[in-house]
Amino acid sequence: MTDSQKHIIGLVFYPGMTALDIVGPQEVFGGLPNVQIHRIWKTLDPVKTDNGMIVLPDTTFANCPCLDLICIGGGLGQGLLEDDPDMLAFLRKQGNTAKFIASVCGGSHFLAKAGLLQGYRAATHWAMREQLAGLGVEVGTERVVIDRNRITGGGVTAGIDFALTIARILYGEEIAKITQLLIEYNPAPPFDTGSPEKAGAELVDKAMLFIQGLTSIQNMSEWKQKG
Protein backbone atom coordinates (compact mmCIF):
# COMPACT_ATOMS: atom_id res chain seq x y z
CA MET A 1 0.00 0.00 0.00
CA THR A 2 1.08 3.60 -0.52
CA ASP A 3 0.20 6.80 1.29
CA SER A 4 -1.85 7.94 -1.72
CA GLN A 5 -4.48 5.31 -0.98
CA LYS A 6 -7.39 5.95 1.35
CA HIS A 7 -7.58 3.57 4.29
CA ILE A 8 -10.87 2.94 6.07
CA ILE A 9 -10.29 2.01 9.70
CA GLY A 10 -12.90 0.81 12.17
CA LEU A 11 -12.47 1.02 15.95
CA VAL A 12 -15.08 -1.02 17.81
CA PHE A 13 -16.60 0.50 20.95
CA TYR A 14 -18.61 -1.27 23.66
CA PRO A 15 -19.71 -0.59 27.26
CA GLY A 16 -16.91 -1.32 29.70
CA MET A 17 -14.12 -1.12 27.13
CA THR A 18 -10.72 0.15 28.27
CA ALA A 19 -10.39 3.64 26.83
CA LEU A 20 -6.64 3.62 26.19
CA ASP A 21 -6.89 0.41 24.15
CA ILE A 22 -8.66 2.46 21.48
CA VAL A 23 -7.73 6.07 22.30
CA GLY A 24 -4.03 5.33 21.75
CA PRO A 25 -4.59 3.92 18.24
CA GLN A 26 -7.11 6.71 17.50
CA GLU A 27 -4.43 9.30 18.29
CA VAL A 28 -1.94 7.63 15.94
CA PHE A 29 -4.37 6.85 13.13
CA GLY A 30 -5.98 10.29 13.32
CA GLY A 31 -2.70 11.93 12.37
CA LEU A 32 -2.08 9.79 9.29
CA PRO A 33 -2.90 11.00 5.76
CA ASN A 34 -5.85 9.67 3.78
CA VAL A 35 -7.44 7.84 6.69
CA GLN A 36 -11.15 7.60 7.41
CA ILE A 37 -11.91 6.37 10.93
CA HIS A 38 -15.22 4.88 12.02
CA ARG A 39 -15.96 4.52 15.74
CA ILE A 40 -18.43 1.68 15.83
CA TRP A 41 -21.05 0.26 18.18
CA LYS A 42 -24.53 -1.25 17.89
CA THR A 43 -26.10 2.19 18.36
CA LEU A 44 -24.97 5.81 18.35
CA ASP A 45 -25.68 6.15 22.07
CA PRO A 46 -22.80 7.30 24.31
CA VAL A 47 -20.64 4.45 25.59
CA LYS A 48 -19.12 4.45 29.09
CA THR A 49 -15.65 2.93 29.35
CA ASP A 50 -14.47 0.86 32.29
CA ASN A 51 -12.89 3.91 33.93
CA GLY A 52 -15.94 6.13 33.47
CA MET A 53 -14.96 8.02 30.32
CA ILE A 54 -17.79 8.68 27.87
CA VAL A 55 -17.04 8.05 24.19
CA LEU A 56 -19.31 8.64 21.22
CA PRO A 57 -19.75 6.14 18.37
CA ASP A 58 -20.36 7.65 14.95
CA THR A 59 -21.14 4.44 13.05
CA THR A 60 -23.39 1.48 13.81
CA PHE A 61 -22.88 -2.18 12.99
CA ALA A 62 -25.70 -1.87 10.48
CA ASN A 63 -24.34 1.09 8.50
CA CYS A 64 -20.61 0.40 8.71
CA PRO A 65 -18.87 0.25 5.33
CA CYS A 66 -16.36 -2.44 4.43
CA LEU A 67 -13.23 -1.73 6.44
CA ASP A 68 -9.60 -2.00 5.43
CA LEU A 69 -8.69 -2.51 9.08
CA ILE A 70 -10.93 -3.51 11.96
CA CYS A 71 -9.66 -3.19 15.52
CA ILE A 72 -11.21 -4.05 18.87
CA GLY A 73 -9.80 -3.53 22.34
CA GLY A 74 -10.36 -5.19 25.69
CA GLY A 75 -11.93 -4.02 28.92
CA LEU A 76 -13.82 -5.03 32.03
CA GLY A 77 -17.03 -5.18 30.00
CA GLN A 78 -15.78 -7.68 27.46
CA GLY A 79 -16.89 -10.74 29.43
CA LEU A 80 -20.52 -9.78 28.82
CA LEU A 81 -20.05 -9.39 25.09
CA GLU A 82 -17.55 -12.05 24.01
CA ASP A 83 -20.46 -14.33 23.10
CA ASP A 84 -22.80 -11.56 21.95
CA PRO A 85 -24.25 -12.69 18.60
CA ASP A 86 -24.43 -9.18 17.12
CA MET A 87 -20.83 -8.42 18.05
CA LEU A 88 -19.49 -11.72 16.74
CA ALA A 89 -21.52 -11.51 13.53
CA PHE A 90 -20.19 -8.01 12.87
CA LEU A 91 -16.59 -9.07 13.46
CA ARG A 92 -16.99 -12.08 11.17
CA LYS A 93 -18.60 -10.01 8.43
CA GLN A 94 -15.86 -7.39 8.46
CA GLY A 95 -13.18 -10.02 8.95
CA ASN A 96 -14.20 -11.70 5.71
CA THR A 97 -13.22 -8.65 3.66
CA ALA A 98 -10.83 -6.54 5.78
CA LYS A 99 -7.21 -6.30 4.69
CA PHE A 100 -6.14 -6.32 8.34
CA ILE A 101 -7.83 -7.83 11.41
CA ALA A 102 -6.50 -6.35 14.61
CA SER A 103 -6.89 -6.05 18.35
CA VAL A 104 -5.36 -4.51 21.44
CA CYS A 105 -5.24 -6.13 24.87
CA GLY A 106 -8.17 -8.49 25.49
CA GLY A 107 -9.71 -7.62 22.14
CA SER A 108 -8.00 -10.69 20.71
CA HIS A 109 -10.48 -12.79 22.68
CA PHE A 110 -13.34 -11.29 20.66
CA LEU A 111 -11.50 -12.19 17.47
CA ALA A 112 -10.91 -15.72 18.72
CA LYS A 113 -14.57 -16.15 19.70
CA ALA A 114 -15.51 -14.96 16.20
CA GLY A 115 -13.27 -17.65 14.70
CA LEU A 116 -10.81 -15.13 13.29
CA LEU A 117 -7.67 -16.30 15.10
CA GLN A 118 -7.75 -20.06 14.56
CA GLY A 119 -4.36 -21.04 13.15
CA TYR A 120 -2.89 -17.65 14.01
CA ARG A 121 -0.51 -16.32 16.62
CA ALA A 122 -1.73 -13.35 18.67
CA ALA A 123 -1.04 -11.12 21.67
CA THR A 124 -3.24 -10.19 24.61
CA HIS A 125 -2.96 -8.71 28.09
CA TRP A 126 -0.51 -10.77 30.15
CA ALA A 127 -3.23 -11.75 32.64
CA MET A 128 -5.33 -13.27 29.85
CA ARG A 129 -2.74 -15.34 28.00
CA GLU A 130 -3.95 -18.68 29.35
CA GLN A 131 -7.55 -17.82 28.46
CA LEU A 132 -6.58 -16.95 24.90
CA ALA A 133 -4.57 -20.15 24.57
CA GLY A 134 -7.66 -22.02 25.75
CA LEU A 135 -9.49 -20.63 22.71
CA GLY A 136 -7.06 -22.41 20.41
CA VAL A 137 -4.78 -19.45 19.71
CA GLU A 138 -0.99 -19.56 19.77
CA VAL A 139 -0.16 -16.77 22.22
CA GLY A 140 2.80 -14.44 21.73
CA THR A 141 4.32 -12.40 24.54
CA GLU A 142 5.63 -9.54 22.39
CA ARG A 143 4.13 -6.06 22.56
CA VAL A 144 2.92 -6.51 18.98
CA VAL A 145 2.42 -9.80 17.15
CA ILE A 146 2.10 -9.90 13.36
CA ASP A 147 0.88 -13.10 11.76
CA ARG A 148 0.01 -12.51 8.12
CA ASN A 149 -2.88 -10.00 8.19
CA ARG A 150 -3.63 -10.46 11.89
CA ILE A 151 -1.94 -7.73 13.93
CA THR A 152 -2.48 -7.80 17.67
CA GLY A 153 -1.16 -5.74 20.56
CA GLY A 154 -0.56 -6.67 24.17
CA GLY A 155 -2.14 -4.94 27.14
CA VAL A 156 -3.52 -1.38 27.12
CA THR A 157 -0.46 0.82 26.41
CA ALA A 158 0.72 -1.59 23.72
CA GLY A 159 -2.03 -0.06 21.58
CA ILE A 160 0.31 2.79 20.70
CA ASP A 161 3.08 0.40 19.64
CA PHE A 162 0.46 -1.53 17.67
CA ALA A 163 -0.81 1.59 15.90
CA LEU A 164 2.68 2.77 14.99
CA THR A 165 3.32 -0.68 13.55
CA ILE A 166 0.19 -0.29 11.41
CA ALA A 167 1.40 3.17 10.34
CA ARG A 168 4.68 1.64 9.18
CA ILE A 169 2.90 -1.10 7.24
CA LEU A 170 0.52 1.32 5.52
CA TYR A 171 2.80 4.32 4.94
CA GLY A 172 6.39 3.27 5.46
CA GLU A 173 8.94 3.75 8.19
CA GLU A 174 9.52 7.49 7.77
CA ILE A 175 5.89 8.50 8.27
CA ALA A 176 5.60 6.11 11.22
CA LYS A 177 8.71 7.66 12.79
CA ILE A 178 7.39 11.18 12.25
CA THR A 179 4.09 10.17 13.82
CA GLN A 180 5.89 8.77 16.85
CA LEU A 181 7.81 12.03 17.20
CA LEU A 182 4.69 14.18 16.82
CA ILE A 183 2.95 12.40 19.70
CA GLU A 184 6.27 12.41 21.63
CA TYR A 185 6.00 8.71 22.29
CA ASN A 186 9.15 8.23 24.33
CA PRO A 187 8.14 6.09 27.32
CA ALA A 188 10.28 6.41 30.42
CA PRO A 189 8.20 4.90 33.24
CA PRO A 190 9.31 5.42 36.84
CA PHE A 191 9.32 1.67 37.45
CA ASP A 192 10.52 -1.26 35.37
CA THR A 193 7.51 -3.44 36.19
CA GLY A 194 5.52 -3.20 32.97
CA SER A 195 5.48 -6.93 32.24
CA PRO A 196 5.12 -10.03 34.43
CA GLU A 197 8.62 -11.08 33.44
CA LYS A 198 10.02 -7.83 34.85
CA ALA A 199 7.64 -7.41 37.78
CA GLY A 200 8.38 -10.71 39.51
CA ALA A 201 6.09 -13.36 40.98
CA GLU A 202 5.10 -11.52 44.16
CA LEU A 203 3.91 -8.39 42.36
CA VAL A 204 2.17 -10.47 39.69
CA ASP A 205 0.22 -12.37 42.36
CA LYS A 206 -0.91 -9.11 43.97
CA ALA A 207 -1.91 -7.69 40.59
CA MET A 208 -3.94 -10.82 39.81
CA LEU A 209 -5.88 -10.41 43.07
CA PHE A 210 -6.65 -6.84 42.05
CA ILE A 211 -7.80 -7.94 38.59
CA GLN A 212 -10.04 -10.64 40.06
CA GLY A 213 -11.75 -8.00 42.17
CA LEU A 214 -12.32 -5.76 39.17
CA THR A 215 -13.87 -8.57 37.13
CA SER A 216 -16.18 -9.83 39.87
CA ILE A 217 -19.80 -10.75 39.12
CA GLN A 218 -20.92 -7.52 40.79
CA ASN A 219 -18.81 -5.41 38.45
CA MET A 220 -19.89 -7.40 35.41
CA SER A 221 -23.53 -6.87 36.34
CA GLU A 222 -22.87 -3.15 36.63
CA TRP A 223 -21.56 -3.03 33.07
CA LYS A 224 -24.58 -4.95 31.85
CA GLN A 225 -26.84 -2.25 33.30
CA LYS A 226 -24.74 0.49 31.70
CA GLY A 227 -24.79 -1.22 28.30
MOLINTA-V821960 format. One line per field, one symbol per residue. ss: DSSP state (h for helix, s for strand, l for the rest). psi: psi as a letter, one per 40 degrees, with the letter a starting at -180 (. if undefined). A space follows every 50 residues. Layout:
ss=???
psi=???
This chain:
ss=llllllssssssllllllhhhhhhhhhhhhllllsssssssllllsssll lllsssllssllllllllsssslllllhhhllllhhhhhhhhhhhlllls ssssllhhhhhhhlllllllsslllhhhhhhhhhlllssllllsssslls sssllllhhhhhhhhhhhhhhlhhhhhhhhhhlllllllllllllhhhhl hhhhhhhhhhhhhhllhhhhhhhhhhl
psi=iieeihhhhhhhiiheihdddddddddddeeiifhhhhhhidieiihhie eeihihieiiddehihidhhhiaaideddeedehddddddddddddeidh hiiibedddddddeeeeheiiiiiideedddddeeehhhieidhhhgbeh hiiahceeddddddddddddeiddddddddddefgghgieiffeiddddi ddddddddddddddfidddddddddd.
